[in-house]
Amino acid sequence: MAYNEFLADRIRQILHHKKVLYLEKQMMGSLVFMVDNKMCVGIIKDELMVRIDPEIEVVALEKEGSRLMDFTGKSMHGFLMINPEGIDMDEDLDYWIQLALDFNPSAKASKPKKKKT
């Protein structure tokens, strides 16, 4: 199943409203929004993926619809998945996107891949 296009449009609207410069990357059937060349938020099927400060993870996990990301079968601290019920309201989606944007300046960028010669 491809990612939820309606959710992608909602994310674009919020980022545009906040005047955030971003790039979109499609990865393994999902869509990722990169801010400052760092993964910020994304969509996997119909769920929102957010990269937040691991220091606030415990509090964030108390919100409806959130869980640790376990895309690889192993929990990834600082990455949460939010189910559709947790982002049904625009205010809830904005909350999660803002958490990711707040963490983005201190998030580490992925190491650049070496070019094959």
N, C-alpha and C positions, 0 to 999 in steps of 0.2 A: 504494500500500500504506500502510495506517495504521501508527502506531507500535506497538511491541511492548508489549502490556498487561502481560505477565508481568514484563518489565524495569521497567516503571513501578511495579508493586507492590513489587519488590525495592528500588527507590530510596526509595519511601515508607517502607518498614520501616526502612531505615538512617537516614533523616532523623528519623523518629520516635524511634528508639533514641538518637540523638544530641541529641534535644530541640531540633531546629532548626525554627524557624517558617518556613514557605514558602508560596508561592502557585503554583498550576499554571496555565499558559496554553497553550492549543492554538494552534499557529501553522503554517499551511500543511501540515497533515497530520502535524505533529510535536508533541511535548509538551515544554514547558520548565518547569523548576522555578526559580522566582524566590526569592532570599533577599535581604532588605533592598532590595526593588524592583530587583534586579540579576539578570541571567541568570547562573545558577550551573551547572546541569547540564541536560541534555535528552536526548531520544530522537528520532532520525531513523531511521525504519524499524526496524531491529533493532540499531542502533549507539548507543552512548553518546556524547554530546557533553559535553565538560568545558571550563570556562573556568578556566585556570590562570595562574600567574605566568609571563609570557614569559621571565623570567630562568632558569627551570628547565626550559624547553621542550626543550632539547637532551637533557638527562638523561631526561626523561619519554618522549621519543620512542624511547629505547632499550628500553622495556618492550614486551613482546609485544602485538601487535594495535593499536598506536597509530600515528596519522599526523596530519599537520596537516589541519585542516578546510579544505576547498576547496568549500564549498557553492555559492559564487558563481562558481566556476571560477578563483578566485584564492585562494592560501593566506592564511589569517587567523592571524597570530601570536597566541599566547595561547589559541587554541581548538583542541582536539584531538578527533579521532574515535577511538573505541575499538571494534574489531569484537567480535562475540560471543565469540570465543575468548579475547580479552583480559579479559573480565569474567565468564567462566564460573563461576569460584570466587567465593564471597561476599567473601573477603579481598581479591581483586583489585578488585571493584566498590567496596568500602569504601575502598581505597587511592585510587582516582580521585575518588570523592566527597569524601574528606578533602582532597585537593589543591585541589579547587575551593572548598571551604569555607574553607580557609586563605587563599586569595587574595581571597575575596569582600569582606572589609572594605576592601581597598585598590583594588578594581576600580571603574572609573568607571561610574556609572549612565547609562543612555541619556537623551538630552535629551527632555524632555516634548514631545509633539506639540502644536502650536498648535491650539486649537479653532476650528472654522469658525464664523463669525458670520452 
